[in-house]
């Protein structure tokens, strides 16, 4: 089965850039029609779809986060990454990498595979 594993710093200072990497095993991120997504869930709130990079390397982002979000990939390592700039404490959340096809918004039914999530705290 496909497995996804998030990695990166768990603590980021305000105004800095949040950077996370998702390592994929058991499947290829270049396989046709699969979408590789970042989703986050702040404490006490529901999941929020952030963006996706497709099998062909094209990216799409949530309108509310587009100006601060970048998703890229390293096909040789079968990894895709998230960068979120100018973070504030409101960006504190559990961040998940997910394989699925979302309609520019979150839906439980769109999840195909997911990582266990990683907590990222933006301090002060």
C-alpha positions in Angstrom: 0.0 0.0 0.0 1.0 3.6 -0.5 2.5 5.2 2.6 3.1 8.9 3.2 5.4 10.4 5.9 5.6 14.1 6.8 8.8 15.5 8.1 10.2 18.9 9.1 10.6 21.2 12.0 7.9 21.2 14.6 8.5 24.8 15.7 8.6 27.9 13.5 9.0 31.5 14.6 6.6 34.1 13.4 7.5 35.7 10.0 9.6 32.7 9.0 8.9 30.1 6.4 7.3 26.8 7.3 8.8 23.9 5.3 7.7 20.3 5.3 8.5 17.3 3.2 6.3 14.3 2.4 8.1 11.1 1.5 6.0 8.6 -0.5 6.6 4.9 -0.7 4.7 2.1 -2.4 3.6 4.5 -5.2 5.1 7.0 -7.7 4.2 10.6 -7.5 4.4 10.8 -11.3 1.7 8.2 -11.9 -1.0 9.6 -14.1 -3.9 11.4 -12.5 -2.9 11.2 -8.8 -2.9 14.4 -6.8 -0.6 15.0 -3.9 -2.0 17.4 -1.4 -1.2 19.3 1.8 -4.0 19.6 4.3 -3.8 21.1 7.8 -6.0 21.1 10.9 -5.6 24.0 13.4 -6.5 23.2 17.0 -10.3 23.3 17.5 -11.0 23.7 13.8 -11.8 21.5 10.8 -9.4 20.3 8.2 -8.3 22.9 5.6 -7.1 22.0 2.1 -4.0 24.0 1.2 -3.0 22.8 -2.2 -1.9 20.1 -4.5 0.8 19.1 -7.0 -0.3 16.8 -9.8 1.4 13.9 -11.4 2.7 16.3 -14.1 4.1 18.8 -11.6 1.4 21.4 -11.9 0.3 23.1 -8.7 -3.0 24.5 -7.4 -3.7 26.3 -4.2 -6.5 27.4 -1.9 -7.4 31.0 -2.8 -7.0 32.0 0.9 -3.4 30.7 1.0 -2.2 31.1 -2.6 -0.1 34.1 -1.9 1.9 32.4 0.8 2.0 28.7 -0.4 4.3 26.8 -2.7 4.2 23.1 -3.3 7.1 21.5 -5.2 8.4 18.0 -5.8 11.6 15.9 -6.2 10.7 13.0 -8.4 14.1 11.3 -7.9 13.4 11.1 -4.2 9.6 10.5 -4.7 8.9 13.5 -2.4 6.8 16.6 -2.4 7.2 19.6 -0.2 5.3 22.5 1.3 6.5 26.0 1.9 4.3 28.5 3.7 5.8 32.0 4.1 5.3 34.7 6.6 3.7 32.4 9.2 1.8 33.6 12.2 0.4 31.8 15.3 -2.8 31.2 13.2 -0.7 28.8 11.1 -0.2 26.4 14.1 -1.8 23.1 13.0 -1.3 19.5 12.4 -0.1 19.2 8.8 -0.9 16.2 6.6 0.2 15.0 3.2 -2.5 13.2 1.3 -3.1 11.5 -1.9 -6.5 12.3 -3.3 -8.5 14.4 -5.7 -10.0 17.4 -3.9 -12.2 20.1 -5.6 -10.2 23.0 -4.3 -11.7 22.2 -0.9 -11.6 19.6 1.8 -13.8 16.5 1.7 -13.2 13.3 3.8 -14.4 11.2 0.8 -11.5 12.5 -1.4 -8.8 11.0 0.8 -7.1 8.0 -0.8 -4.0 7.7 1.4 -2.7 10.0 4.1 0.3 10.4 6.5 0.0 10.4 10.2 0.4 14.2 10.4 3.0 16.4 12.0 2.4 19.1 14.5 3.8 22.5 13.6 3.7 25.3 16.2 4.3 28.9 15.4 5.5 30.4 18.6 4.5 33.7 20.2 
